[in-house]
Amino acid sequence: MTNEQTENRWEALYQDGLGAPRYPNGHVVRWLFGNFPREQVSDVHLLDMGCGMGRHAVMMANEGFNVSGTDYSAAAIDQATAWATRAGLDIDYAAAPAEKQPFADQSFDGILSYAVLYYLSLDKMKMAFDEVHRLLKPGGKAFIMIKNHRDVRATKGSEIAPHQFLINQTDDGMPWNNEQDMQLTLLPRAAVLDICDKFSHVMINEMTTTLDDGNYLEAAWLIYLTR
């Protein structure tokens, strides 16, 4: 599948309202309130990079944070903007790829990118991490989740380049069926450390769960960064 075909598929999913979950992830909630005290929310500017239809941006804005959100999909931004309007929230949304964000250097206190960057090529993933570093204020925090090399998707695809997998196998009812013919970047820990070398502090935890009575493993890196 070409990049254009992949983008068209995501556009169609977002236009149907099916491209992203509706509820915040618990790891995101813990990161948010573990790093940005509620009594200071009005002074904190956060970016949701790859915001999809806005589930985390809406949650953060509801808590009083100043929030921006970007996604390369115009359909996703339309959905996110409509949600914010219905909720009476002022969220600064823009259509932009993760590897080329439309903001000035050191614009944000915190940046979130949850379950997004592994859909990029390795080169673009590296560029996106560089953008996170560029956009954070000194001492700013980021939380990034990407699937890793132990994830079942690595066994349901063909490795077409180092750490890059073409998903070409299906199993009934499994979540990667929607990713057929997409190219995913699934990194080992050492490779993640390499692309995070600009940050002053890096912490990487692994999150795993099993599917289909333990037959399949989903595995992801939870990456916590400080500029």
C-alpha positions, 0 to 999 in steps of 0.5 A: 500500500502506498502512502497515499493509499494509507492516507485515503484509508484513514480519511475514510475511517475518520469520515465515518467516525471509526478512526479512533477510540472515544475515551481517554487512555488511563496511561495518558491520564496518569501522565497528565496529572503526574506532571502538570498539577491541576492548580496550574492548568491555565498556565500549561500549554499541551499538544496532542500530536496525532490527535485523531478525533480528539479524545485526549485533547477534549479530556485535557481541555475539559480539565482547563489546560490550554490545548492544541491538537494536530493530525495529518488527516483533515477528516480527523481534524473536522471530527475533532473540531466538531466535538470541541464545538459541541463540548464548548471547548476552545482547542487549537486544531490544525491538519499537519503531519507529525514530522512537520508541525506548524508551531514555533520552537519551545511552544509547549510544556507537554506533548502527547502522541499516543498510538500514532508514530509507529504508522510512520516510516522509520525516517519520518518517525525520527523526524517526529521525535525531533519535532517533539524535542524542538517544540518542548520548552526546556524541562518540558515533558512528552509521553509517546506510545508506539507498538514494539518489535515483540507485538503480534503485528511483527509476526503478521507481516513481512519485514520489508526493511529494518524494523519496518513491517508490511501487514499481510496476514489476517485473523478473524476479529483481531485488531490488526485486520484494519491495518492490512497492507499498511507499513508499520515501524516496530522498534526494539528498545535500543533503537528507541534510545537512539532516536531519543538521544536529544532528550535530557531524560528518557524512561521506557516502560513496556506495556503488554496484553494478550489476545485470543486466550493468550495466543497473541501478544500486543506489546508497546513502549511507553516512552517518557521524555524530558527536554 
